[in-house]
Amino acid sequence: MRKIVLSMSVSLDGFIEGPDRQIDWHLVDDELHRYVNEQLRTMGAFMSGRVTHELMAEFWPTADADPSRTGPMAEFAGIWRDKPKIVFSRTLERADWNTIIMRDVVPEEIRALKAQPGGDLALGGADLAAAFMRHDLVDEYRIYVHPVLIGRGKPLFGPSDTKTDLRLVETRAFGNGVVLLHYRRAGDSATG
């Protein structure tokens, strides 16, 4: 069975973006980008909300056509463009770039996606992640903690009445100070 893998960058104080949606504090260098590309290349599909999908679709489909973008950044353009995508939106009418639209997070539909053959499913976005967590659908967390305190903004994890026990399966410190914390559900016996 495929897993739902939440992969997000956060500030040390737990925010995914600043109060005006700023992400200029993200420290993504070639080393980190190469690592993320390796992880995402194995995924069966990318899942995101409308806002994240539209931001990605504005930039990544042709990012590698710019000769100034080389290395891991240009490589990710191809990964994103070629990978199946699922965007969750009640308002989006159509989406390009190998994308299907789902209107809501319906647990039975998500479990059916997980049962399909292929790689794990990469989940991005705090709002969508919160919906998946409400339905107990996230199997792994890959949290990239950036060495910055931004003070306020949008938190990755909002208030919840649910407790989820996790098991640390990997940590990795990158040269730019970013630290990966990779967790799985405590009851999941899969190897790291």
C-alpha positions in Angstrom: 0.0 0.0 0.0 1.3 3.4 -0.9 1.9 6.0 1.8 0.8 9.6 2.2 4.1 11.6 2.8 3.8 15.1 4.1 6.9 17.0 3.1 7.2 20.7 4.2 9.7 23.3 5.0 9.2 25.2 8.4 10.9 27.8 10.4 12.3 26.8 13.7 9.2 28.3 15.3 6.9 26.2 13.2 5.7 28.4 10.4 5.5 27.5 6.7 5.2 31.1 5.6 5.3 34.6 7.0 2.2 36.7 7.7 2.2 38.0 4.1 2.9 34.6 2.6 6.7 35.2 2.5 8.9 32.2 2.0 12.0 34.2 1.2 13.6 32.7 4.3 13.7 29.2 2.8 17.3 28.1 2.5 17.2 25.9 -0.6 20.7 25.4 -1.9 21.9 22.7 -4.4 22.6 20.1 -1.7 19.1 20.4 -0.3 17.5 20.6 -3.7 19.3 17.4 -4.9 18.2 15.5 -1.8 14.5 16.7 -2.2 14.7 15.8 -5.9 15.8 12.3 -5.0 12.9 11.9 -2.6 10.3 13.3 -4.9 11.5 11.4 -8.0 10.3 8.2 -6.4 6.8 9.5 -5.6 3.8 8.3 -7.5 2.0 11.7 -7.5 2.1 15.1 -6.0 -1.0 16.2 -4.0 -1.6 19.9 -3.2 -4.3 22.5 -2.7 -5.3 25.0 -5.4 -3.1 27.8 -4.2 0.1 25.7 -4.0 -0.7 24.0 -7.4 -1.3 27.3 -9.1 2.0 28.7 -7.7 3.9 25.6 -8.9 2.2 25.7 -12.3 3.1 29.3 -12.9 6.8 28.6 -12.5 7.9 24.9 -12.8 6.6 23.8 -16.2 9.1 25.9 -18.1 11.7 26.7 -15.4 14.3 24.5 -17.1 14.0 26.4 -20.4 15.8 29.4 -18.8 19.5 28.8 -19.3 20.3 30.5 -16.0 18.5 27.7 -14.2 20.8 24.7 -14.0 21.5 21.7 -11.8 18.9 20.6 -9.3 16.5 23.4 -10.0 16.3 22.6 -13.7 16.1 18.9 -12.8 13.1 19.5 -10.5 11.2 21.2 -13.3 11.2 18.0 -15.2 10.3 16.0 -12.2 7.3 18.3 -11.4 6.2 18.5 -15.0 6.2 14.7 -15.6 4.8 13.5 -12.3 1.0 13.0 -12.0 -0.6 15.7 -9.8 -3.8 15.8 -7.8 -5.1 19.2 -6.8 -7.8 19.5 -4.2 -10.1 22.4 -5.0 -13.8 23.2 -4.9 -13.4 26.1 -7.4 -10.7 25.1 -9.9 -12.4 24.3 -13.3 -9.4 22.7 -15.1 -5.7 22.1 -14.5 -2.9 21.3 -16.9 0.4 19.4 -16.5 -0.8 15.9 -15.9 -3.2 17.0 -13.1 -6.6 15.7 -11.9 -8.9 17.7 -9.7 -10.5 16.3 -6.6 -13.1 18.4 -4.8 -12.7 17.2 -1.2 -10.6 15.0 1.0 -12.8 12.0 1.1 -11.1 9.2 3.2 -12.5 6.4 1.1 -11.2 8.0 -2.1 -7.8 8.7 -0.6 -7.6 5.0 0.6 -8.5 3.9 -2.9 -5.6 6.1 -4.3 -3.2 4.6 -1.7 -4.3 1.1 -2.8 -3.3 1.8 -6.5 0.1 0.6 -7.7 3.0 3.0 -7.8 5.1 5.2 -5.6 4.1 7.0 -2.4 2.0 10.1 -2.6 3.7 13.5 -1.8 1.4 15.8 0.2 2.1 19.5 0.4 0.4 22.5 2.0 -0.6 23.2 5.5 -4.4 23.5 4.9 -4.5 20.3 2.9 -2.3 18.5 5.4 -4.7 19.6 8.2 -7.6 18.0 6.3 -5.6 14.8 5.8 -4.6 14.8 9.4 -8.2 15.3 10.6 -9.0 12.0 8.7 -5.9 10.3 10.0 -4.5 9.8 6.5 -0.8 11.0 6.8 1.6 8.1 7.1 5.0 9.9 7.1 6.2 13.4 7.9 9.4 14.8 6.3 9.8 18.2 7.9 12.7 20.4 6.8 13.4 22.8 9.7 15.1 26.0 8.5 17.5 27.8 10.9 15.3 31.0 11.2 12.7 32.3 13.6 10.1 34.4 11.7 7.9 35.2 14.7 4.5 34.8 13.1 2.8 33.5 10.0 1.0 30.4 9.0 1.8 27.4 11.2 2.3 23.9 9.8 0.4 22.3 12.6 -2.8 23.9 13.9 -4.6 23.0 17.1 -5.9 19.4 17.1 -7.7 17.0 19.4 -5.9 14.1 17.9 -2.7 12.5 19.2 -0.5 10.7 16.7 2.4 8.7 18.0 5.4 8.8 15.6 8.7 7.1 15.2 11.8 8.9 14.1 13.3 7.1 11.1 15.9 9.6 9.8 17.5 12.9 10.6 19.8 14.7 8.3 21.7 18.0 8.7 22.4 19.9 5.5 25.4 22.3 5.1 23.1 25.3 5.0 21.7 24.6 8.5 18.4 23.0 7.4 17.6 19.8 9.4 15.4 17.0 8.1 13.2 15.3 10.7 11.6 12.2 9.1 8.9 10.4 11.1 6.6 7.5 10.5 3.5 6.4 12.4 4.7 4.5 15.4 2.8 1.3 14.4 4.3 1.3 10.8 6.8 -1.5 10.6 8.3 -0.3 7.2 12.0 0.2 7.2 13.5 3.7 6.8 
